[in-house]
Structures are given as structure tokens and as C-alpha cells.
């Protein structure tokens, strides 16, 4: 999958655990920046938006995996019957 985050175009070929780690790291950085510069600073807002985008990617990829799994289970059940 290819996603656009800000000026960057990134291809998501990473496992969920690495994506979760990236989200965790961004969340940590966001908290640190917010503590230093305030909740309404441009840096805080930028990091918050970037974090939101990674969370959305994670949710979309998780949803796709669930749908594929349901399809596979359905296909397996139809083969058994």
C-alpha cells in the first residue's frame, strides 16, 4: 500500500508490530514536544497530524487483514461442506 503523509509518499510494507512501534515513538515525541512548546504550537500540531495519519494507516491495514481472514475462513468452510 502507498500512503501520502505530508510531502512524503511512503509505501507500507512493514509488519503491524513495526507500525505499532512507530506509532508509540511518535506519541512519545508528541508528548515531549507538547510539553516544551505548548499544545497549540505548530510543531505539536504537525506531530499530532503525523501521528493521526499513522494511526489511520494502522487501522486500515488491520481492517483489510480482518476482511481477508474472514474471506479465507468462509472459503475454507465452503470447501468442507
C-alpha positions in Angstrom: 0.0 0.0 0.0 1.1 3.5 -0.7 0.2 6.4 1.5 0.9 10.1 1.4 1.9 11.8 4.7 2.6 15.4 4.3 5.1 15.8 1.5 6.3 12.2 1.8 4.9 9.3 -0.1 5.5 6.1 1.7 4.9 2.5 0.9 3.6 0.4 3.8 5.3 -3.0 3.6 6.0 -3.2 7.3 4.6 -5.6 9.9 2.0 -4.5 12.4 4.5 -4.6 15.3 6.8 -2.2 13.5 3.9 0.1 12.7 2.8 -0.1 16.3 6.4 0.8 17.4 6.4 3.8 15.0 3.1 5.0 16.5 4.5 4.5 20.0 7.6 6.5 19.1 5.6 9.4 17.5 3.3 9.5 20.5 6.3 9.8 22.8 7.8 12.6 20.7 4.5 14.4 20.5 4.2 14.4 24.3 7.7 15.8 24.6 7.2 18.5 22.0 3.8 19.5 23.5 5.4 19.8 27.0 8.2 22.1 25.6 6.3 24.2 23.1 2.6 24.0 24.2 -0.4 22.3 22.8 -1.2 24.9 20.2 2.3 25.2 18.8 2.9 24.5 15.1 5.3 21.7 15.9 2.9 20.0 18.3 0.1 20.2 15.7 2.4 18.9 13.0 3.4 15.8 15.1 -0.2 15.3 16.1 -1.3 15.2 12.5 1.5 12.9 11.5 0.6 10.5 14.4 -3.1 10.6 13.3 -2.0 9.6 9.8 0.0 6.6 11.0 -2.9 5.5 13.3 -5.2 5.7 10.3 -2.8 3.6 8.2 -2.7 1.0 11.1 -6.4 0.9 11.3 -6.9 0.5 7.6 -4.3 -2.3 7.3 -5.8 -4.1 10.3 -9.3 -3.9 8.8 -8.0 -5.3 5.5 -6.3 -8.2 7.3 -9.5 -8.9 9.2 -11.6 -8.9 6.0 -9.1 -11.2 4.2 -9.1 -13.6 7.2 -12.9 -13.7 7.2 -12.9 -14.4 3.4 -10.4 -17.2 3.9 -12.4 -18.8 6.7 -15.5 -18.5 4.6 -13.8 -20.2 1.7 -12.4 -23.0 4.0 -15.9 -23.6 5.4 -17.4 -23.8 1.9 -14.8 -26.4 0.9 -15.5 -28.5 3.9 -19.3 -28.7 3.2 
